[in-house]
Amino acid sequence: MKNLIVVAAMVALSGCAVTPNSANVYTSRQAQGEQSVRMAVVDSVRPVTIDKNTGGGAGTLAGGALGAVGAGSLIGKGNGSIAAGVVGAVLGGIAGNQVENNLNQRPGLEITVRLSNGELRAITQDADERFNVGDRVRLLSSGGVTRVTH
């Protein structure tokens, strides 16, 4: 039973993987797809945090399960083991929640660009490429997704 809980917790934590919002990463569905290209000039760049936390609570559940199993099986006997399991579940849940939050947040950029017709557009993406005010950039758009690249 304990092995089943550990396996379930590991599966739940694997659901915490975060897909990137990078201009440099394409899914296999996006590869070889045509994109419209517009040229623009960077008007401003603002650091932001991209939070992919969907509120699923997988980290809390997995941490709680691991804490309960770990503490309950290692500490005390009878009621002491049950109490240790409850405390372990609470502490494990708190730790798992924090791990999930840290995995789901990453640095991003809000890049505001000015198109040749004077319109402003703002695109938010991962902060994996440096942009400076005045840079000439390309906006690559397809299927409602726009990327800013050099």
C-alpha positions in Angstrom: 0.0 0.0 0.0 2.8 2.4 0.9 4.5 1.7 -2.4 1.3 2.5 -4.2 1.1 5.9 -2.4 4.7 6.7 -3.3 4.1 5.8 -7.0 0.9 7.9 -7.0 2.8 10.9 -5.5 5.5 10.6 -8.1 3.0 10.5 -10.9 1.2 13.5 -9.5 4.5 15.5 -9.3 5.3 14.6 -12.9 2.2 16.6 -13.8 3.9 19.7 -12.6 6.0 20.0 -15.7 5.8 23.4 -17.3 5.6 24.0 -21.0 7.8 26.9 -22.2 6.6 30.3 -23.5 9.8 30.8 -25.4 10.2 32.3 -28.8 12.9 29.6 -29.3 10.7 26.5 -28.5 8.3 25.0 -31.0 6.0 22.1 -30.4 5.9 19.4 -33.1 2.5 20.7 -34.2 4.0 24.2 -34.8 7.0 22.9 -36.8 6.8 23.6 -40.5 3.7 25.7 -40.0 3.5 29.0 -41.8 3.7 32.2 -39.8 3.0 35.8 -40.7 6.0 38.1 -40.1 5.8 41.7 -39.1 8.8 44.0 -38.4 8.7 46.3 -35.4 10.9 48.3 -33.1 11.1 47.6 -29.3 9.4 50.4 -27.4 9.8 49.0 -23.9 10.8 45.9 -22.1 9.4 45.0 -18.6 10.4 41.9 -16.5 7.4 39.9 -15.4 6.8 36.5 -13.8 5.0 33.9 -15.9 2.9 31.7 -13.6 1.7 28.4 -15.2 0.1 27.2 -11.9 -3.3 25.9 -12.8 -4.3 25.4 -9.2 -4.3 21.6 -9.6 -2.6 21.0 -6.2 -0.6 18.0 -7.4 2.4 19.2 -5.4 0.4 19.5 -2.2 -1.2 16.1 -2.7 2.1 14.4 -3.5 4.0 16.1 -0.7 1.2 15.2 1.7 1.2 11.6 0.7 5.0 11.3 0.9 5.0 13.1 4.3 2.3 10.8 5.7 4.0 7.6 4.5 7.4 8.7 5.5 6.6 10.1 9.0 4.0 7.5 9.7 6.2 4.5 9.0 9.3 5.9 10.6 8.0 7.4 13.9 6.2 5.7 16.8 3.8 2.8 17.0 0.0 2.8 17.1 -1.4 6.3 17.9 2.1 7.8 17.7 2.5 6.5 14.2 -0.9 8.0 13.2 0.0 11.4 14.8 3.3 11.4 13.0 1.6 10.5 9.8 -0.8 13.4 10.2 2.0 15.9 11.0 4.0 14.5 8.1 1.1 14.9 5.7 0.6 18.5 6.7 4.3 19.4 6.5 4.7 17.4 3.3 1.7 19.2 1.8 3.2 22.6 2.6 6.5 21.6 1.1 4.9 20.1 -2.0 2.9 23.2 -2.6 6.0 25.4 -2.4 7.9 23.1 -4.8 4.9 23.2 -7.3 4.8 27.0 -7.1 8.6 27.3 -7.7 8.4 24.9 -10.7 5.4 26.8 -12.2 6.9 30.3 -12.0 9.6 31.6 -14.2 11.0 34.9 -15.4 9.4 36.5 -18.5 9.4 39.7 -20.4 6.6 41.9 -21.5 7.9 43.4 -24.8 6.0 46.4 -26.2 6.8 47.0 -29.9 5.8 49.7 -32.3 4.7 48.5 -35.8 5.6 50.5 -38.9 2.0 51.9 -38.9 2.5 53.3 -35.4 0.4 50.7 -33.6 1.7 49.3 -30.3 1.6 45.6 -29.5 2.7 43.9 -26.3 3.8 40.3 -26.2 4.8 38.3 -23.1 7.2 35.4 -23.4 10.0 33.7 -21.5 13.0 35.8 -20.7 15.5 33.7 -22.6 16.5 36.3 -25.2 17.7 39.9 -24.5 15.7 42.8 -25.9 16.6 46.5 -25.7 14.6 49.6 -26.5 15.2 50.5 -30.1 16.0 46.9 -31.3 14.5 46.0 -34.7 12.6 42.8 -34.2 10.3 40.3 -35.9 6.9 39.4 -34.7 6.1 35.8 -35.8 2.3 35.1 -35.6 0.3 31.9 -36.1 -2.8 30.5 -34.6 -3.2 33.3 -32.0 0.4 32.9 -30.8 3.0 35.7 -31.4 6.7 35.5 -30.7 9.2 38.3 -30.7 12.6 37.4 -32.2 15.7 39.2 -33.5 
